[in-house]
Amino acid sequence: IIKGKNTSAETLAKAYDFVQQIGKIPIVVNDRRGFFTSRVFGTFVQEGLRLLAEGVHPARIEMAALKAGMPVGPLAIQDEVSLTLSEHVANETRKALQAEGKDLPRSGADDVIETMIHQFQRKGKAAGAGFYDYPEGGKKQLWEGLSCWKKDIDVPEQEMIDRFLFVQALDALRCLEEGVLESALDGNIGSIFGIGFAPWTGGALQFLNQYGLEKALLRANTLQAKYGERFKAPQMLRDKAAQGGKI
């Protein structure tokens, strides 16, 4: 349920009741770019594309995501939502941020999407060809052409698993810190039921609690040093870890 700045408590309560009456699980988010589920889920898909750009074998990427507890690999999901849609969203987001005097730096994920669409004419499942081939009456399989990104690189599987889980968990925490989410409970429920975040964790925010906040902060710092700002620990994680509390 997306709450606008003028949404009354009465309207919110009616919407909440209605959602339960139609057999759905409601969570409340405030009106921001990407809201919560789309925003956090995007970080998962992007991380898979970044790994491909780094030279990791696509089958290893998909397997690491499954071992992390995600229901589907990021390349398969990207095919489902279509590469052209992702390119459009990235372009519009970049324009909107630039209008605010900010920027969205290009990444290896952007380069992969651009190459797939404009060089290889592979736009996703609906177009019949993406990261996977979709033979008629046959089982989908990874496209052999993805070998063009293959490099002599060895990212350990556990490192990939951590990247998939932490990139989502840290962004979910940013959503809570920025007021996009109103409670950790909504974040945990929404991440599992809305985007299929690894159910064994108890949710994207509970993942940090069960990992141990001090350990999670150290891991985030290590990932940030190696891979960049998307793994920067939000201040809330630093504060809660120092206090010995939970999110």
FENKA-V159781 format. One record per residue. N is the residue number from 1. RES is the residue in three letters. SS is DSSP state (hx for helix, st for strand, lp for the rest). PHI is phi as a letter, one per 30 degrees, with the letter a starting at -180 (999 if undefined). Layout:
BEGIN
n=N res=RES ss=SS phi=PHI
n=N res=RES ss=SS phi=PHI
END
This chain:
BEGIN
n=1 res=ILE ss=lp phi=999
n=2 res=ILE ss=st phi=c
n=3 res=LYS ss=st phi=c
n=4 res=GLY ss=lp phi=d
n=5 res=LYS ss=lp phi=d
n=6 res=ASN ss=lp phi=c
n=7 res=THR ss=lp phi=d
n=8 res=SER ss=lp phi=d
n=9 res=ALA ss=hx phi=d
n=10 res=GLU ss=hx phi=d
n=11 res=THR ss=hx phi=d
n=12 res=LEU ss=hx phi=d
n=13 res=ALA ss=hx phi=d
n=14 res=LYS ss=hx phi=d
n=15 res=ALA ss=hx phi=d
n=16 res=TYR ss=hx phi=d
n=17 res=ASP ss=hx phi=d
n=18 res=PHE ss=hx phi=d
n=19 res=VAL ss=hx phi=e
n=20 res=GLN ss=hx phi=d
n=21 res=GLN ss=hx phi=d
n=22 res=ILE ss=lp phi=c
n=23 res=GLY ss=lp phi=i
n=24 res=LYS ss=lp phi=c
n=25 res=ILE ss=lp phi=c
n=26 res=PRO ss=lp phi=d
n=27 res=ILE ss=lp phi=b
n=28 res=VAL ss=lp phi=c
n=29 res=VAL ss=st phi=b
n=30 res=ASN ss=st phi=c
n=31 res=ASP ss=lp phi=d
n=32 res=ARG ss=lp phi=b
n=33 res=ARG ss=lp phi=d
n=34 res=GLY ss=lp phi=i
n=35 res=PHE ss=lp phi=h
n=36 res=PHE ss=lp phi=c
n=37 res=THR ss=hx phi=d
n=38 res=SER ss=hx phi=d
n=39 res=ARG ss=hx phi=d
n=40 res=VAL ss=hx phi=d
n=41 res=PHE ss=hx phi=d
n=42 res=GLY ss=hx phi=e
n=43 res=THR ss=hx phi=d
n=44 res=PHE ss=hx phi=d
n=45 res=VAL ss=hx phi=d
n=46 res=GLN ss=hx phi=e
n=47 res=GLU ss=hx phi=d
n=48 res=GLY ss=hx phi=d
n=49 res=LEU ss=hx phi=d
n=50 res=ARG ss=hx phi=d
n=51 res=LEU ss=hx phi=d
n=52 res=LEU ss=hx phi=d
n=53 res=ALA ss=hx phi=d
n=54 res=GLU ss=hx phi=d
n=55 res=GLY ss=lp phi=j
n=56 res=VAL ss=lp phi=d
n=57 res=HIS ss=lp phi=d
n=58 res=PRO ss=hx phi=e
n=59 res=ALA ss=hx phi=d
n=60 res=ARG ss=hx phi=d
n=61 res=ILE ss=hx phi=d
n=62 res=GLU ss=hx phi=d
n=63 res=MET ss=hx phi=d
n=64 res=ALA ss=hx phi=d
n=65 res=ALA ss=hx phi=d
n=66 res=LEU ss=hx phi=d
n=67 res=LYS ss=hx phi=d
n=68 res=ALA ss=hx phi=d
n=69 res=GLY ss=lp phi=j
n=70 res=MET ss=lp phi=d
n=71 res=PRO ss=lp phi=d
n=72 res=VAL ss=lp phi=b
n=73 res=GLY ss=lp phi=d
n=74 res=PRO ss=hx phi=d
n=75 res=LEU ss=hx phi=d
n=76 res=ALA ss=hx phi=d
n=77 res=ILE ss=hx phi=d
n=78 res=GLN ss=hx phi=d
n=79 res=ASP ss=hx phi=d
n=80 res=GLU ss=hx phi=d
n=81 res=VAL ss=hx phi=d
n=82 res=SER ss=lp phi=i
n=83 res=LEU ss=hx phi=d
n=84 res=THR ss=hx phi=d
n=85 res=LEU ss=hx phi=d
n=86 res=SER ss=hx phi=d
n=87 res=GLU ss=hx phi=d
n=88 res=HIS ss=hx phi=d
n=89 res=VAL ss=hx phi=d
n=90 res=ALA ss=hx phi=d
n=91 res=ASN ss=hx phi=d
n=92 res=GLU ss=hx phi=d
n=93 res=THR ss=hx phi=d
n=94 res=ARG ss=hx phi=d
n=95 res=LYS ss=hx phi=d
n=96 res=ALA ss=hx phi=d
n=97 res=LEU ss=hx phi=d
n=98 res=GLN ss=hx phi=d
n=99 res=ALA ss=hx phi=d
n=100 res=GLU ss=lp phi=c
n=101 res=GLY ss=lp phi=i
n=102 res=LYS ss=lp phi=c
n=103 res=ASP ss=lp phi=b
n=104 res=LEU ss=lp phi=c
n=105 res=PRO ss=lp phi=e
n=106 res=ARG ss=lp phi=d
n=107 res=SER ss=lp phi=b
n=108 res=GLY ss=hx phi=e
n=109 res=ALA ss=hx phi=d
n=110 res=ASP ss=hx phi=d
n=111 res=ASP ss=hx phi=d
n=112 res=VAL ss=hx phi=d
n=113 res=ILE ss=hx phi=e
n=114 res=GLU ss=hx phi=d
n=115 res=THR ss=hx phi=d
n=116 res=MET ss=hx phi=d
n=117 res=ILE ss=hx phi=d
n=118 res=HIS ss=hx phi=c
n=119 res=GLN ss=hx phi=c
n=120 res=PHE ss=lp phi=c
n=121 res=GLN ss=lp phi=h
n=122 res=ARG ss=lp phi=c
n=123 res=LYS ss=lp phi=c
n=124 res=GLY ss=st phi=k
n=125 res=LYS ss=hx phi=d
n=126 res=ALA ss=hx phi=d
n=127 res=ALA ss=hx phi=d
n=128 res=GLY ss=lp phi=i
n=129 res=ALA ss=st phi=a
n=130 res=GLY ss=lp phi=b
n=131 res=PHE ss=lp phi=d
n=132 res=TYR ss=st phi=c
n=133 res=ASP ss=st phi=c
n=134 res=TYR ss=lp phi=b
n=135 res=PRO ss=lp phi=d
n=136 res=GLU ss=lp phi=d
n=137 res=GLY ss=lp phi=i
n=138 res=GLY ss=lp phi=c
n=139 res=LYS ss=lp phi=d
n=140 res=LYS ss=lp phi=d
n=141 res=GLN ss=st phi=b
n=142 res=LEU ss=st phi=e
n=143 res=TRP ss=lp phi=d
n=144 res=GLU ss=hx phi=d
n=145 res=GLY ss=hx phi=d
n=146 res=LEU ss=hx phi=d
n=147 res=SER ss=hx phi=d
n=148 res=CYS ss=hx phi=d
n=149 res=TRP ss=hx phi=c
n=150 res=LYS ss=lp phi=d
n=151 res=LYS ss=lp phi=b
n=152 res=ASP ss=lp phi=d
n=153 res=ILE ss=lp phi=b
n=154 res=ASP ss=lp phi=b
n=155 res=VAL ss=lp phi=c
n=156 res=PRO ss=lp phi=e
n=157 res=GLU ss=hx phi=e
n=158 res=GLN ss=hx phi=d
n=159 res=GLU ss=hx phi=d
n=160 res=MET ss=hx phi=d
n=161 res=ILE ss=hx phi=e
n=162 res=ASP ss=hx phi=d
n=163 res=ARG ss=hx phi=d
n=164 res=PHE ss=hx phi=d
n=165 res=LEU ss=hx phi=d
n=166 res=PHE ss=hx phi=d
n=167 res=VAL ss=hx phi=d
n=168 res=GLN ss=hx phi=d
n=169 res=ALA ss=hx phi=d
n=170 res=LEU ss=hx phi=d
n=171 res=ASP ss=hx phi=d
n=172 res=ALA ss=hx phi=d
n=173 res=LEU ss=hx phi=d
n=174 res=ARG ss=hx phi=d
n=175 res=CYS ss=hx phi=d
n=176 res=LEU ss=hx phi=d
n=177 res=GLU ss=hx phi=d
n=178 res=GLU ss=hx phi=d
n=179 res=GLY ss=lp phi=i
n=180 res=VAL ss=lp phi=d
n=181 res=LEU ss=st phi=c
n=182 res=GLU ss=lp phi=c
n=183 res=SER ss=lp phi=a
n=184 res=ALA ss=hx phi=d
n=185 res=LEU ss=hx phi=d
n=186 res=ASP ss=hx phi=e
n=187 res=GLY ss=hx phi=d
n=188 res=ASN ss=hx phi=d
n=189 res=ILE ss=hx phi=d
n=190 res=GLY ss=hx phi=d
n=191 res=SER ss=hx phi=d
n=192 res=ILE ss=hx phi=d
n=193 res=PHE ss=hx phi=d
n=194 res=GLY ss=hx phi=c
n=195 res=ILE ss=hx phi=b
n=196 res=GLY ss=lp phi=i
n=197 res=PHE ss=lp phi=e
n=198 res=ALA ss=lp phi=e
n=199 res=PRO ss=hx phi=d
n=200 res=TRP ss=hx phi=d
n=201 res=THR ss=hx phi=d
n=202 res=GLY ss=lp phi=i
n=203 res=GLY ss=lp phi=k
n=204 res=ALA ss=hx phi=d
n=205 res=LEU ss=hx phi=d
n=206 res=GLN ss=hx phi=d
n=207 res=PHE ss=hx phi=e
n=208 res=LEU ss=hx phi=d
n=209 res=ASN ss=hx phi=d
n=210 res=GLN ss=hx phi=d
n=211 res=TYR ss=hx phi=d
n=212 res=GLY ss=lp phi=j
n=213 res=LEU ss=hx phi=d
n=214 res=GLU ss=hx phi=d
n=215 res=LYS ss=hx phi=d
n=216 res=ALA ss=hx phi=d
n=217 res=LEU ss=hx phi=d
n=218 res=LEU ss=hx phi=d
n=219 res=ARG ss=hx phi=d
n=220 res=ALA ss=hx phi=d
n=221 res=ASN ss=hx phi=d
n=222 res=THR ss=hx phi=d
n=223 res=LEU ss=hx phi=d
n=224 res=GLN ss=hx phi=d
n=225 res=ALA ss=hx phi=d
n=226 res=LYS ss=hx phi=d
n=227 res=TYR ss=hx phi=b
n=228 res=GLY ss=lp phi=j
n=229 res=GLU ss=hx phi=d
n=230 res=ARG ss=hx phi=d
n=231 res=PHE ss=hx phi=c
n=232 res=LYS ss=lp phi=d
n=233 res=ALA ss=lp phi=d
n=234 res=PRO ss=lp phi=d
n=235 res=GLN ss=hx phi=e
n=236 res=MET ss=hx phi=e
n=237 res=LEU ss=hx phi=d
n=238 res=ARG ss=hx phi=d
n=239 res=ASP ss=hx phi=d
n=240 res=LYS ss=hx phi=d
n=241 res=ALA ss=hx phi=d
n=242 res=ALA ss=hx phi=d
n=243 res=GLN ss=hx phi=d
n=244 res=GLY ss=lp phi=i
n=245 res=GLY ss=lp phi=c
n=246 res=LYS ss=lp phi=b
n=247 res=ILE ss=lp phi=d
END
